[in-house]
């Protein structure tokens, strides 16, 4: 199988030089650019062909490479050939740098060379660059004609300069594949379900399908997905693997799995991408690109740095990137992205594939069957994706910006004018709602006048921000601009899965575009690769996740049983407790007594989970008052990394006294933490975890009521139950773990919830009284010879 090299990637890598110039946040998006392309292509003559795929195979170092790309338009008529390349940007044509122009022409010159090779009847080809300045809708067209000989020489020079990198990549690939073939599974044996899961993942890659997998805790899902994917890579079934996660801790687990395989002989290049704001050097903070030493001359130093890191490193983690970036004076974030082009496994956050505003354009501008996606903890993608495709803008802060602008010595009069126009647009919306006697309005439409005003505002600010010193005032303007920019960009995706909510609260006016169902967008993102495996410890009911994550019509499903002994875990449901809002106060004594029954039978560490901080504080206060001898700690609403670690460090092995941690469902301690052995022996979940009643959740309910009649389940019940399952999953993390899960809400015993229980919960017990609860807890520990009463 020939390795694919994108023409744009080839041209940019060889020809790019000079400084790294960051985008100033123009409004031009891939979606908008595609629309403009289609509009222009639609005006061309009958013989004009759009999006023409061109490919040339080059043999280098005994390996075939497909140099390929799509020309925006080709016209062959009257014995002549013409290729059109369409570019869109907010930048004025006259302001385009010489290097950027060289890249534009370089790309279309490669198209021209390939076209002439495919059409020997032509001696030359006319290349046309059509440039659209989006904000002013201004079009500039430039034509150049090149002979067959000129373009052949240009292409040969391009390939010759790229030869080292082609050879390096081929050598790395050869080394990789040779190491993969004999590589054994990195553990002495497969756990229960692991071999089956690995086989399912391998088949999915071979069939180029999409697979949804529920793999309970202990299945070893990370190695069970990575191992077969790497094996498939060694057979050239895929060329690049993206391991996408929601949390940094999960990325570390993927790194560890790669390291385990490396210890068994694997030799491939893996890289972990870190968010820009986290990895940039402190000294870069607030520096303009043209004054940042890590960006000035970036491309002149890039290739030696790439050669250095690729020759000497296999596992390219954040510390590795930072070390080489510092050594070669390169911006570490951009250096990590450039290095990723040569890597086999890319470990990164969801947003690099799915977020329409920050996705990796170097990989995901068009479909590439060489890419495959492993998407971990995919239950998190449900809410994350809605957020990615939603945006909110408000008038809050405009008055303060106007005051600060007026206090500046110069250069703000036009800025003040633009801010006042935006402020008036919000005021007009407020007046409209006052006429309707409403303070909260939901509509299927976005205020078009506001969009127009924000477009003009964004155009102005894009220019205004150029070359300005990063003062507090400029930062405040920039922050508001980014919010407006995001709002306008998201508007480009607005369809019938959206609703707009307008809220007036005194002088504050907020407008939010709410994406209720991003499944289509997720589906389109995953189609950019040959297939995907989406997996999580909790993915029930499967059809719900397939529906909301874009896979119902084109995916497979697989559910594994828990690999651990079911009798290591007791699941108790208290039928005598109600936690609905109006019943909370009267049920408080029973809840506190039940929680105490859970901990008094055996000394150890426990976690209690609640649906809100308010409810947590209410029960904790009463619990501590009645049982002051019990040590307690509680999750706070804002905890930094050190505070989180301090909380977890309290859960020690072989504790000499009982510890109770109070935490929130869906929070930082309800998933992604590993308290093995007797670091945790009991979990209590108070309530079924329903999200709070809200206007947005009700919109979600209405949407899915219309779609499939399951509005309450999709908006409230299933997200809540997922939080419950995740919290309960903190208990049994290995075959040696033993403990009790206590579910405090009579609703858990109803068929509506029982049908959502995973298979290894089917032996749960309904508990009708405190006396019965006490007996069951004591019996569980007595049967293991571990009760206090022994």
Phi, psi and omega in degrees: 000125180288142176283136181271133174237118178292138181300318180296318178298315180300310183296314182294321182294317184282318190266341184292138180210171174084212189276155170274114181248114181287150174296138178276008178089039177296167185272353182292122179242166177301321180296314179295318179299319179296320179297318180294318177304311182297323180295315180292316180300326180290345181267354184281172187290172186297325183276358181286127177254131180257155177051058182271124181279127180237138183214140174226130179268127180242131177262125182217129177057036178074012182232140177273139177232130176267107174273113190216161177183178181244120174284137182298322179199144177227133178234119176239111178197156179055038176070019180227156179237137179224136176242131179251133174244122183256127178236140179233141179195166174274349184283145176291146183301322181292340183268357181292133182291158179300321182292320178297319178296323177297323178292317178303309183290326179300319180297312185286335176292324176295319175303317181297317179299314181294319180299316181293327176292326178282341182232082182296349181286347180257141177264339180209173180216142176267126179253130183238124176261117177253114185247126180247118172276105193298314187296331179251004181051043182256130182250133175236132180236133178230134180244142173219143178248132181235144179278165178302317182295318180299314183288326178296318179295319179299314181295318180297320178295319180299312182292322180298318179292331181274355188302317180302318184287325175296316180294318178299314180295319180295318179296320179295319180293318179297314178299317179301307184295321179294330179280333184284319186306310182273357186295123178275168172300134191285010175234158182303326180205163177281141170287170176303124177090341184293315182296320180295319179295315179301319179295320180296320179295315180300315180296322179299318178295316180298321183273354182057051183249187175237127185236129174258128185231127168260113182237099185304160178311135179097350179290336185073049189293332181295307180290331181288341176260320181291317183301308179293329179293319177294320177300318178295325177297321179295341176262010180062026176282331172222159182249332184217139183240128175254122176255107188256133184223169178259339189228150180298323181299323179291326177296322177296323179297319178295319176300318180295323178295319176298318180296320178300316179291327178296324178293341177262012174110354182295136176228094174220168180262119175239148180220143174251122180271133180246143182305145184307314184290341180270329189259342181296144181294144181305324183289350177278345186303127174068009176274137172292148181307321182287355176241005182267114183297339180277351178248330179293124181068020183307310186287340176286337180256352188296312187296316175300324179292319178297316178300318182298309185288323183286329179286327189255346186232146172249310179266103188259088180268178182305311180300325179294313178302313182297322181295314181286326177296319178294317181300320184257008179055060179234147174297122188295326181293309181295325178296322178295321179293319180292323178293326183299336180298338182254009185259153181271323180237127179241116181260123186200174179285157177311320192296340181291341174254317194262333186285122185293345183259340185229013182298160183281099183295332182293341179249330196238037173272339177209166183295140177217108182290353175283346180265142174223147187245128168250118187244108188269156179046047193291346176301333178291339184289341182300302181284325181300318183290325176298319178294321181301324185258012176246159179204148182228143175225148184217164176272358180298129179102343181295315180302317181293321177296321178295320178296315180293323179296318180296333181278347178287152184287325182200168171079020182234001184298314179292325177298315179299321179299315180294318178298321180294325178294318178296316180300320179294324179298320176293320179297320179297320178294319179299317180298319179300316179292325177297321177298323180277358182058043180231150171244354181216115184231131175248132182217156178279352184249151173265140177302107186294324180296322178296317179301317179298315180296316181294326175301311179296318179299314181295321177300316181295311184295326178306316178284320185297325184285342185301128173065016179274143175296146185276069175281168178300323179294314180297321177297320180295319177297317181298318180298318179291322177300316180298321178296317179293320180297316179298320180299315181292319181295316180296329177302334179293343179260356189300126177214198186283002173268003181253155166223151176250131178245127178246125181236128176248123180229093186068237178272351182278131176236123179238137179231124183234129171270114187253117175275112183274332185217092181273013188302322179297316181294321177295318179300316180295323178295315181291335178290350178286349174242182182280342180175181183204148169244121180250121188218156180195161176289332180233112181216046180239142355286142187299320183295331176297310182292323176298322181293309187280345181251018170076043182219009190296326186263347189224034184221162176254163180226145182211129180235126182261148173284160175294137181278357186258153179302128182293333182281359173283349186228130175251131179243117185242130180246119182275107180281350184265010182239134175241134182240013175299157190307315185283346181259356188297314184296315182289337181266355183304314180300322180290323179295312181298318179295320179294319179296322179290322176302322181297320187268338187284339183288333181209130177293136180166195182256137183224152173236130175248129182247141182228156183284348181205161177293325180297314179294321177303310182296323180299309182288322180298318181301312180293318181300314181292327178294320182277335184226066184296343181284346183271129177285131179231152170224160184219145173292138176255161185291334179228104180236126176281180185300321181292319179295321177296317180293321178299320178300310183292327181294342177292336183272082184265161174290152176046056182294145180269359172205163181286139176235133177242123174257128176262126184219173186251135175300137180079003182265191188292339181256004181265354173201159176079008175245150186232099179250084187281163177062221182271017171292342175207123181237001179200140177230132174243137177240117182262113180089165181275006170074021181302135172302152180297147175300131180206162180298320182290319177296326177292326175297319177298317179299313181297320182299311183282338170299318179287327183283311186215009178074014182240042184300312181297318180298314184288325184272329188234300191297310185290318173299322178294316181294327176298319178296322178296312182296321178295316180296314179297330181291353177289343191282301186261104184248350179208171183295341182267349183288142179223140177176182185240136170253123181248118181254111187257083175181127183297338180296332179301333182274354180281156182300328181303326181261323180303323181293346178264355181293138174294163186304320184283006173257358189294347177267021181298160180239135174276131183245124188263349183202164176299320180300314180296321179299313180301318181295315183295318180296313180296320180297321181301312182285326178298320180297342177252007179065032187233015182278150174301331187284350180288000000 
